Structure formats: structure tokens, C-alpha cells
């Protein structure tokens, strides 16, 4: 079998190959920075954007629209990268993302800005999925923790620097520079990819694991003739968009049991049936059945879906807790949250020394087991407590989740060949993103329910925290917020325990790693 690892164009000497691979890694880190920064940099500029364009009632779609577009396109881009190669998908996705950024900078009202953010998201899905897939293509199993820890560091730095960068640009320049700054970064990434990345022709004989038969292809010629399941892509996009919209807007724009909510969920379930029918008939489905029939991939999908669910507790609710209960300023509250982005990549880089001894599954079990205990400890913090107590827990939680996530991603990517790696990686990221969307809706309902029980049904978390900011809320309200956040953390501990059980009962103890 010939190698399907991307080759680096240029000289044959090892030093030259290493230099060119380093250029491609730099491009991947720049592309990942685009996607990572975009999740945080816009948030602090919302007041300036609303003040300029109006549309306060719908500004949340600046985030929801982008998230929806990224999530529903991940499976499509994963399959396309397996069919046509990583390079054309990554280049196209980056170009669409940059086009969306340019359009966002020129938006004339909130509706236009939301539409252009969705265009950004259509490109962002390609960036997230294809970068992670190429990272596995570039390095053999023994070296994959290097690139994964670098990408984790990009996310960590973006999480810390993004809000500050957005605030500085909005305050001292103009909010439109938040989107214009993407252009030189993206252009540099595109140039490095086009110049230095060269993927070899596909193997002439590939084993199709789904049928157990070897099907003859014709290298690049067969790739050109490859049939794309566009009907399946459209069905997946429509189904995901409708269901995620129902989850994002339910309990916010309308009550959960209202006509709009029930209509969206009903339509989404009907479209899910359409997806199943279309994909079963497709020769090369966007979401192939083996993604869920193989124990390893199914277990990792479910476990990382639970990770997305539990991540909502600290990322969404901890800043509110830090400001409303601990009385911290916004910057200090941001620091309490950001410390987990410091320990996460360090722990992820260290995890290779553990999983080489005890395996991918058991390392992930160790990490998620520790995370469960840490999340359970949060409700036992004293009231009102001190800033260092949740900060310490977040530092420990980042370390635990680093032991959990990276072994699963590296492990599951190592169980498939080149022609299935894009689809596998996309399915994992899709489940994690979906978990975050479900978690935001679920835990929002939990927090509002606890507040209603404590305050006699008056208000929700947003209105209560605004009253606290204005200095008009009594001490009982602060206690109610503390109890609401404690309940959310217990829910997150339940999600972590679910991930533990899935890995213990579904995942094989030793991942079936393919020989390279």
C-alpha cells in the first residue's frame, strides 16, 4: 500500500521536507486562529455594533448564525475532503471565510451583518474540520500529540486574547476592524497552503471497509469522477439547521412548548427521516453508516458530545457567577474562566506519556473521571467565597479535560485510513458542537428554573443579572444565582459521568490502531 500522508513539495532532503512541513503547520495554526478568534473577538464589541447598526433584539444571531453554519457544514466538508483531498477543501473554506469577513466589515444593518456572519460560518466549518484532519495526515501516530498540542495552544491563546482584542479594536479603532483583521491572517495562511502543501495521488486500490471489498479506482482520474452526495448534503444541512435553530431559540425567542418551537422540532425530526432515507440510498453518503456502527468511533462521538455539553457550564455561567456572586469586575471574572485554557494544552501535551502506557481509552477515562469529581466539587464552594476557589477548580478542570479530549481525537483518527479520516474527524467535531448547542439550551432552562423557584417565578438569569449590575437586587438574588450555577455544574458533572460510562461500556479497551 502506498502512503497517503500529504507530501511536502520541494527538495528530497529531510531538512527541506521538515522546513516545508513547518510552513504547512504554521498555515494550519493561522487558519485555526481565524476560527478560534472569531468565537470570542466579536463578543466585547456588541455594544458598539448595536449602537452603530441597531437591531438589539436580534444581535444574538451574530453568534447563533455563525455557530449553526459551522456545525451543519462539518459533515459535508469532512466527506468532501475524503473525496477530493484536504487542500482544495481548506483553500475553498478559507476563501469563503475571508469573503464573509470582508462582507461583515461592510455591513450596513444588523440583518446584513447576520447574513454575512453565516457566510463566515460556511467557511469556518471547513477550517475547523480540515485543519484537524490535516494535522493527523501530516504526522505519524507517535508525533501527533505535537501538532495537537500546538492547535490546543492556539485555542487557549485565542480564548484569552480574543475578548481583549475585540474590545481594543472597538474602543480605539472601529468594530469593522474586527473582521478586516482576518484578511491578512487568512491571506498568509492561504499562501502557505498553496505554496507548500502537496497531496499525493490517491491509491489505485483502496479497501472499502464498509463492504469488505476492494474497489478499483483510478487515482486522480477516479477522484475527478467521484460522485458527491449533494442530496444528502442538502438534507443534512436542512435537518441540522432546523433542529439547531429550535435548540438555540427555544426558551429564548419563544417558550419551549409554543407553536414555533414544536413546529421546528417536528420539521427537524421529519427531515432527520429524510436524511436516513437519502443516505441509505447514496453510493457515497455524506454521513456513512460505519461512523456509528464502529464501536470506537461511536463511543468517541458520544463522549465528545458529552464534552461539548459540560463545557457550557463554565464557559457560559462562570463569568456570571464571578461577577454577581463574588463581586468581581468583568476583567477579573474573565481571568477566573481563562485559567482552564492554560492547563488544558499543557495536560494535552503530557497525555501522550500516559496513553502510550495504558492506552487511549483508559487515559480518557482517567481524565473524565477527574473532571466529574471537580465539577461535583463546585456546588460545595462556600458562599460567597473567594476568587481563588473557583479559579483553582477551573485550573484543575482544564488539566482533566486535556487528558480526556486529546487521546480520544488522536486515537480515533488513528483507527482509520486517509480516505475515511476527514469523515471521522468531522463527525467527532460535529458531535462536540451539537453538544454545546444542546447544553446551552438545557442548562439555560435549568438555571432559569432554579431562579424561578427561589424568587417566586420572577425573571430569568439575564434579567436578574442586569438588576444586580444596576445595584437594585437584594442579597437573596445573589444566593439564587449561586444556587442556579451550582445546579448547572451538577448537570455538567452528570454529562461527564455519562461520557465515562460510554467509554467504559462501548469503547474497546484497546483502540484498533491501523499500521502506518
C-alpha positions as CSV (number, residue, x, y, z in Angstrom):
1,X,0.0,0.0,0.0
2,X,1.4,3.4,-0.9
3,X,1.4,6.3,1.6
4,X,-1.5,8.8,1.7
5,X,0.2,11.2,4.0
6,X,0.5,14.6,2.4
7,X,3.8,15.2,0.9
8,X,5.7,18.5,1.1
9,X,6.7,19.9,-2.3
10,X,10.3,20.7,-3.0
11,X,13.7,19.0,-2.3
12,X,14.1,15.5,-1.3
13,X,16.4,16.2,1.6
14,X,14.9,15.6,5.1
15,X,15.8,19.1,6.2
16,X,14.0,20.6,3.3
17,X,10.9,18.4,3.9
18,X,10.9,19.4,7.6
19,X,11.1,23.1,6.7
20,X,8.2,22.8,4.3
21,X,6.1,20.8,6.8
22,X,6.8,23.5,9.3
23,X,5.4,26.1,6.9
24,X,2.2,24.0,6.5
25,X,1.9,23.6,10.3
26,X,2.2,27.4,10.6
27,X,-0.6,27.8,8.0
28,X,-2.8,25.4,9.9
29,X,-2.2,27.3,13.1
30,X,-3.1,30.6,11.4
31,X,-6.3,29.0,9.9
32,X,-7.2,27.6,13.3
33,X,-6.6,31.1,14.9
34,X,-9.1,32.6,12.4
35,X,-11.8,30.1,13.6
36,X,-10.9,30.3,17.2
37,X,-10.7,34.1,17.5
38,X,-14.0,34.5,15.7
39,X,-15.7,32.8,18.5
40,X,-14.6,35.3,21.1
41,X,-13.5,38.6,19.5
42,X,-16.9,39.7,18.5
43,X,-18.5,39.4,21.9
44,X,-16.9,42.5,23.5
45,X,-17.8,44.7,20.5
46,X,-21.5,44.0,20.6
47,X,-22.4,47.4,22.3
48,X,-20.6,49.3,19.6
49,X,-22.1,47.2,16.8
50,X,-25.6,47.6,18.1
51,X,-25.0,51.3,18.7
52,X,-24.0,51.7,15.0
53,X,-26.4,49.3,13.3
54,X,-29.2,48.9,15.7
55,X,-31.0,45.5,15.9
56,X,-30.5,44.9,19.6
57,X,-33.4,42.4,19.7
58,X,-31.7,40.0,17.2
59,X,-28.0,40.6,17.9
60,X,-27.7,37.1,19.5
61,X,-27.9,35.7,15.9
62,X,-24.4,37.2,15.3
63,X,-23.2,34.2,17.3
64,X,-26.0,31.7,16.7
65,X,-26.0,32.1,12.9
66,X,-22.2,31.6,12.8
67,X,-22.4,28.5,15.1
68,X,-25.2,27.0,13.1
69,X,-23.4,27.4,9.8
70,X,-20.2,25.9,11.2
71,X,-21.9,22.9,12.8
72,X,-24.1,21.8,9.9
73,X,-21.3,22.1,7.3
74,X,-18.8,20.0,9.3
75,X,-20.0,16.6,8.0
76,X,-20.2,17.9,4.4
77,X,-16.7,19.2,4.4
78,X,-15.4,16.0,6.0
79,X,-16.8,13.9,3.2
80,X,-15.6,16.3,0.5
81,X,-12.1,16.3,2.0
82,X,-12.1,12.5,1.8
83,X,-13.3,12.6,-1.8
84,X,-11.3,15.5,-3.3
85,X,-8.4,15.9,-0.9
86,X,-7.8,18.3,2.1
87,X,-6.1,21.1,0.1
88,X,-9.0,22.1,-2.2
89,X,-11.5,22.0,0.7
90,X,-9.2,24.0,3.0
91,X,-8.4,26.6,0.4
92,X,-12.1,27.0,-0.6
93,X,-13.2,27.2,3.0
94,X,-10.6,29.9,3.9
95,X,-11.6,31.9,0.8
96,X,-15.3,31.7,1.8
97,X,-14.4,32.7,5.4
98,X,-12.4,35.7,4.2
99,X,-15.2,36.7,1.8
100,X,-17.6,36.6,4.7
101,X,-15.2,38.7,6.8
102,X,-14.9,41.4,4.1
103,X,-18.7,41.5,3.7
104,X,-19.2,41.7,7.5
105,X,-16.9,44.7,7.6
106,X,-19.1,46.5,5.0
107,X,-22.4,45.5,6.6
108,X,-25.0,48.4,6.6
109,X,-27.5,47.0,9.1
110,X,-27.9,44.1,11.6
111,X,-29.7,41.8,9.1
112,X,-26.9,42.2,6.6
113,X,-24.3,41.5,9.3
114,X,-26.0,38.4,10.5
115,X,-26.3,37.1,6.9
116,X,-22.6,37.7,6.3
117,X,-21.7,36.0,9.6
118,X,-23.5,33.0,8.3
119,X,-21.3,33.2,5.2
120,X,-18.3,33.3,7.5
121,X,-19.6,30.2,9.3
122,X,-19.9,28.3,5.9
123,X,-16.1,28.8,5.6
124,X,-15.4,28.2,9.3
125,X,-16.8,24.7,9.1
126,X,-14.1,23.9,6.5
127,X,-11.4,25.5,8.6
128,X,-12.2,23.6,11.8
129,X,-12.7,20.1,10.3
130,X,-10.0,20.1,7.7
131,X,-7.3,21.6,9.9
132,X,-7.8,18.8,12.4
133,X,-7.7,16.2,9.7
134,X,-4.6,17.6,8.0
135,X,-2.9,17.6,11.4
136,X,-3.3,13.9,11.6
137,X,-2.2,13.4,7.9
138,X,1.0,15.3,8.4
139,X,2.3,13.4,11.4
140,X,2.6,9.7,12.3
141,X,0.8,8.5,15.4
142,X,3.9,8.9,17.6
143,X,4.2,12.6,16.7
144,X,0.6,13.6,16.5
145,X,0.5,15.0,20.1
146,X,2.9,17.7,18.9
147,X,0.6,19.2,16.4
148,X,-2.5,18.7,18.5
149,X,-0.9,20.5,21.5
150,X,0.0,23.3,19.2
151,X,-3.6,23.6,18.0
152,X,-4.8,23.4,21.6
153,X,-2.5,26.3,22.4
154,X,-3.9,28.3,19.6
155,X,-7.4,27.9,21.0
156,X,-6.1,28.8,24.5
157,X,-4.4,32.0,23.4
158,X,-7.5,32.9,21.3
159,X,-9.8,32.4,24.3
160,X,-7.7,34.7,26.4
161,X,-6.8,37.3,23.8
162,X,-10.0,37.4,21.8
163,X,-12.2,39.4,24.1
164,X,-9.4,41.9,24.8
165,X,-8.6,42.3,21.2
166,X,-12.2,42.9,20.3
167,X,-12.6,45.5,23.0
168,X,-9.5,47.4,22.0
169,X,-10.4,47.5,18.3
170,X,-14.0,48.6,19.1
171,X,-12.8,51.3,21.5
172,X,-9.8,52.8,19.7
173,X,-10.5,52.0,16.1
174,X,-13.8,50.7,14.7
175,X,-15.7,47.5,15.2
176,X,-15.3,46.8,11.5
177,X,-11.6,46.1,12.0
178,X,-12.6,43.0,14.0
179,X,-13.4,41.5,10.6
180,X,-10.8,43.2,8.5
181,X,-8.0,41.9,10.7
182,X,-8.9,38.4,9.4
183,X,-7.8,39.3,5.9
184,X,-4.0,39.5,6.3
185,X,-4.0,36.5,8.6
186,X,-6.1,34.4,6.2
187,X,-4.1,35.6,3.2
188,X,-0.9,34.4,4.9
189,X,-2.4,31.0,5.7
190,X,-3.7,30.6,2.1
191,X,-0.3,31.5,0.6
192,X,1.5,29.0,2.8
193,X,-1.0,26.2,2.0
194,X,-1.0,26.8,-1.8
195,X,2.8,27.2,-1.9
196,X,3.9,24.3,0.4
197,X,1.2,21.6,0.7
198,X,1.1,18.9,-1.9
199,X,-1.1,15.9,-1.5
200,X,-0.1,12.7,-3.4
201,X,-2.5,11.0,-5.8
202,X,-4.9,8.6,-4.1
203,X,-4.0,5.0,-4.0
204,X,-5.1,3.0,-7.0
205,X,-6.6,0.3,-4.9
206,X,-8.4,1.2,-1.7
207,X,-10.1,-1.1,0.7
208,X,-13.7,-0.2,1.4
209,X,-14.2,-1.3,4.9
210,X,-18.0,-0.8,4.8
211,X,-18.5,-3.6,2.2
212,X,-15.3,-5.6,2.9
213,X,-14.5,-5.4,-0.9
214,X,-11.6,-3.8,-2.7
215,X,-12.9,-1.3,-5.2
216,X,-10.7,-0.2,-8.1
217,X,-10.2,3.5,-8.6
218,X,-8.0,5.4,-11.0
219,X,-6.0,7.7,-8.7
220,X,-6.6,11.3,-9.6
221,X,-8.9,10.3,-12.5
222,X,-11.3,8.5,-10.2
223,X,-11.3,11.4,-7.8
224,X,-12.4,13.6,-10.6
225,X,-15.2,11.3,-11.4
226,X,-16.2,10.8,-7.8
227,X,-19.9,11.3,-7.2
228,X,-20.8,13.8,-4.5
229,X,-23.9,13.1,-2.5
230,X,-25.3,16.6,-2.9
231,X,-28.9,15.5,-2.0
232,X,-27.5,14.1,1.3
233,X,-25.5,17.3,1.9
234,X,-28.6,19.4,1.4
235,X,-30.7,17.1,3.7
236,X,-28.1,17.2,6.4
237,X,-27.8,20.9,6.2
238,X,-31.5,21.5,6.3
239,X,-32.1,19.0,9.2
240,X,-29.2,20.3,11.3
241,X,-30.1,23.9,10.7
242,X,-33.8,23.4,11.7
243,X,-33.0,21.4,14.8
244,X,-30.2,23.6,16.0
245,X,-32.3,26.7,15.5
246,X,-35.0,25.1,17.6
247,X,-32.5,24.5,20.4
248,X,-30.9,27.9,20.1
249,X,-34.1,29.9,20.1
250,X,-36.2,27.6,22.3
251,X,-36.8,29.2,25.7
252,X,-35.3,32.5,24.4
253,X,-37.3,33.8,21.5
254,X,-40.3,31.7,22.3
255,X,-41.4,29.2,25.0
256,X,-40.4,25.6,24.6
257,X,-43.9,24.4,24.2
258,X,-45.0,27.2,21.8
259,X,-46.1,26.7,18.3
260,X,-42.8,27.9,16.7
261,X,-40.8,25.5,18.9
262,X,-43.0,22.5,18.3
263,X,-43.1,23.3,14.5
264,X,-39.3,23.4,14.3
265,X,-38.8,20.2,16.2
266,X,-41.4,18.4,14.2
267,X,-39.9,19.7,10.9
268,X,-36.4,18.7,12.1
269,X,-37.5,15.2,13.0
270,X,-39.2,14.8,9.6
271,X,-36.0,16.0,7.9
272,X,-34.0,13.5,10.0
273,X,-36.1,10.8,8.5
274,X,-35.3,12.2,5.0
275,X,-31.6,12.2,5.8
276,X,-31.8,8.5,6.8
277,X,-33.6,7.6,3.6
278,X,-31.3,9.6,1.3
279,X,-28.1,8.4,2.9
280,X,-29.1,4.7,2.8
281,X,-29.6,5.0,-1.0
282,X,-26.4,7.1,-1.7
283,X,-23.4,5.4,-3.2
284,X,-21.1,7.6,-1.2
285,X,-23.2,9.2,1.6
286,X,-22.2,12.3,3.5
287,X,-22.7,10.5,6.8
288,X,-21.9,6.9,6.1
289,X,-23.3,4.2,8.4
290,X,-19.9,3.0,9.6
291,X,-19.5,6.2,11.6
292,X,-22.0,4.8,14.1
293,X,-21.5,1.1,13.5
294,X,-17.9,1.0,14.6
295,X,-17.7,0.9,18.4
296,X,-14.6,3.1,18.7
297,X,-15.9,6.0,16.5
298,X,-19.4,5.8,18.0
299,X,-18.1,5.9,21.6
300,X,-15.8,8.9,20.8
301,X,-18.6,10.7,19.1
302,X,-20.9,10.3,22.1
303,X,-18.2,11.0,24.7
304,X,-17.1,14.3,22.9
305,X,-20.8,15.2,22.5
306,X,-21.0,15.0,26.3
307,X,-17.8,17.1,26.5
308,X,-19.5,19.8,24.5
309,X,-22.4,19.6,26.8
310,X,-20.4,20.0,30.0
311,X,-18.2,22.8,28.6
312,X,-21.2,25.1,28.6
313,X,-21.3,25.2,32.4
314,X,-18.0,27.1,32.9
315,X,-17.9,29.0,29.6
316,X,-21.4,30.4,29.8
317,X,-22.3,30.5,33.5
318,X,-19.0,31.0,35.4
319,X,-18.5,34.7,34.4
320,X,-22.0,35.5,35.7
321,X,-21.2,33.7,38.9
322,X,-17.9,35.5,39.3
323,X,-19.4,39.0,38.8
324,X,-22.8,38.5,40.5
325,X,-21.8,36.3,43.5
326,X,-18.1,37.0,44.0
327,X,-18.4,40.7,43.1
328,X,-15.5,40.7,40.6
329,X,-15.0,43.1,37.8
330,X,-15.5,41.8,34.2
331,X,-11.8,41.5,33.6
332,X,-11.2,39.6,36.8
333,X,-14.2,37.4,36.0
334,X,-12.7,36.6,32.6
335,X,-9.4,35.6,34.3
336,X,-11.3,33.1,36.5
337,X,-12.6,31.4,33.4
338,X,-9.5,31.7,31.3
339,X,-7.2,29.7,33.6
340,X,-8.6,26.4,32.2
341,X,-7.3,27.3,28.8
342,X,-3.8,27.5,30.3
343,X,-3.8,24.0,31.9
344,X,-5.7,22.3,29.1
345,X,-3.0,22.4,26.4
346,X,-0.2,21.5,28.9
347,X,-2.2,18.5,30.1
348,X,-3.0,17.5,26.5
349,X,0.7,17.6,25.6
350,X,1.5,15.4,28.7
351,X,-1.2,12.9,27.9
352,X,0.9,11.1,25.3
353,X,3.1,9.8,28.1
354,X,0.1,8.2,29.8
355,X,-1.8,6.8,26.8
356,X,1.4,5.1,25.5
357,X,1.4,3.2,28.7
358,X,-2.3,2.5,29.5
359,X,-4.0,3.2,26.1
360,X,-6.2,5.8,24.7
361,X,-9.5,4.7,26.4
362,X,-8.1,4.4,29.9
363,X,-6.3,7.8,29.7
364,X,-9.6,9.4,28.6
365,X,-11.4,7.6,31.5
366,X,-8.8,9.0,33.9
367,X,-9.4,12.5,32.6
368,X,-13.2,12.5,32.6
369,X,-13.3,10.7,36.0
370,X,-11.3,13.6,37.5
371,X,-13.4,16.1,35.7
372,X,-16.6,14.6,37.2
373,X,-15.2,14.9,40.7
374,X,-14.0,18.5,40.1
375,X,-17.5,19.5,38.7
376,X,-19.2,17.9,41.7
377,X,-16.9,19.9,44.0
378,X,-18.1,23.3,42.6
379,X,-21.5,23.3,44.5
380,X,-19.6,22.8,47.8
381,X,-17.8,26.1,47.5
382,X,-18.6,28.4,50.4
383,X,-20.9,31.4,49.8
384,X,-19.9,34.0,48.8
385,X,-16.4,32.6,48.8
386,X,-13.2,33.9,47.4
387,X,-12.0,34.3,43.8
388,X,-9.2,31.7,44.1
389,X,-11.5,28.9,44.9
390,X,-13.3,28.6,41.5
391,X,-10.1,29.6,39.8
392,X,-8.3,26.6,41.3
393,X,-11.2,24.3,40.3
394,X,-11.0,25.7,36.7
395,X,-7.3,25.1,36.6
396,X,-7.8,21.5,37.6
397,X,-10.7,21.1,35.2
398,X,-8.6,22.2,32.3
399,X,-6.0,19.7,33.2
400,X,-8.5,16.9,33.5
401,X,-10.2,17.7,30.1
402,X,-6.8,17.8,28.4
403,X,-6.2,14.2,29.5
404,X,-9.7,13.4,28.1
405,X,-10.0,15.1,24.8
406,X,-6.7,14.7,23.0
407,X,-6.3,10.9,23.5
408,X,-9.7,10.4,22.0
409,X,-9.1,12.6,19.0
410,X,-5.6,11.2,18.3
411,X,-6.9,7.7,19.0
412,X,-10.0,7.7,16.7
413,X,-8.0,9.4,13.9
414,X,-5.5,6.5,14.1
415,X,-8.2,3.8,13.6
416,X,-9.0,4.9,10.1
417,X,-7.1,5.4,6.8
418,X,-6.7,8.6,4.8
419,X,-9.9,8.0,2.8
420,X,-12.0,7.9,6.0
421,X,-10.2,10.4,8.3
422,X,-11.9,13.5,7.1
423,X,-15.4,12.0,7.7
424,X,-14.3,10.6,11.1
425,X,-12.8,13.9,12.3
426,X,-15.9,15.8,11.1
427,X,-18.3,13.5,12.9
428,X,-16.4,14.0,16.2
429,X,-16.3,17.8,15.9
430,X,-20.0,17.8,14.8
431,X,-21.0,15.9,17.9
432,X,-19.0,18.2,20.2
433,X,-20.5,21.3,18.6
434,X,-24.0,19.8,18.8
435,X,-23.4,19.0,22.5
436,X,-22.5,22.7,23.1
437,X,-25.8,23.8,21.5
438,X,-27.9,21.3,23.4
439,X,-26.0,22.2,26.6
440,X,-26.7,26.0,26.2
441,X,-30.4,25.3,25.9
442,X,-30.6,22.6,28.6
443,X,-28.5,24.4,31.2
444,X,-30.2,27.7,30.5
445,X,-33.5,26.0,31.3
446,X,-32.1,24.5,34.5
447,X,-30.7,27.9,35.7
448,X,-33.9,29.7,35.0
449,X,-35.9,27.0,36.7
450,X,-33.8,27.3,39.9
451,X,-34.1,31.1,39.8
452,X,-37.9,30.9,39.4
453,X,-38.1,28.5,42.4
454,X,-36.1,30.8,44.6
455,X,-37.6,34.1,43.5
456,X,-41.2,33.1,43.1
457,X,-41.2,32.9,39.4
458,X,-39.8,36.4,38.8
459,X,-37.4,36.8,35.9
460,X,-34.7,34.7,34.3
461,X,-30.9,34.7,34.6
462,X,-30.4,37.6,32.2
463,X,-32.9,39.9,33.8
464,X,-31.7,39.1,37.3
465,X,-28.0,39.7,36.5
466,X,-29.0,43.1,34.8
467,X,-30.7,44.0,38.1
468,X,-27.6,43.1,40.0
469,X,-25.4,45.2,37.7
470,X,-27.8,48.2,38.4
471,X,-27.5,47.6,42.1
472,X,-31.2,47.0,42.6
473,X,-31.2,43.3,43.5
474,X,-31.3,42.1,47.1
475,X,-28.9,39.6,48.7
476,X,-31.4,36.8,48.2
477,X,-31.0,37.2,44.5
478,X,-27.2,36.6,44.7
479,X,-27.9,33.4,46.6
480,X,-30.4,32.4,44.0
481,X,-27.8,32.9,41.2
482,X,-25.3,30.9,43.2
483,X,-27.7,28.0,43.6
484,X,-28.6,28.2,39.9
485,X,-25.0,28.0,38.8
486,X,-24.4,25.1,41.3
487,X,-27.3,23.2,39.7
488,X,-25.7,23.8,36.3
489,X,-22.4,22.4,37.5
490,X,-24.1,19.3,38.9
491,X,-25.7,18.9,35.4
492,X,-22.3,19.2,33.9
493,X,-21.0,16.5,36.3
494,X,-23.8,14.3,35.1
495,X,-22.7,14.8,31.5
496,X,-19.1,13.9,32.5
497,X,-20.3,10.8,34.2
498,X,-22.3,9.9,31.1
499,X,-19.1,10.2,29.0
500,X,-17.3,8.0,31.5
501,X,-19.9,5.3,31.2
502,X,-20.0,5.5,27.4
503,X,-16.2,5.0,27.2
504,X,-16.3,2.2,29.8
505,X,-19.2,0.2,28.2
506,X,-19.0,1.0,24.5
507,X,-15.3,1.8,23.6
508,X,-12.9,-1.1,23.2
509,X,-10.2,-1.1,25.8
510,X,-7.6,-1.0,23.1
511,X,-8.3,1.1,20.0
512,X,-7.8,-0.8,16.7
513,X,-5.0,1.4,15.5
514,X,-4.1,0.9,11.8
515,X,-0.5,0.2,10.9
516,X,1.1,3.1,9.1
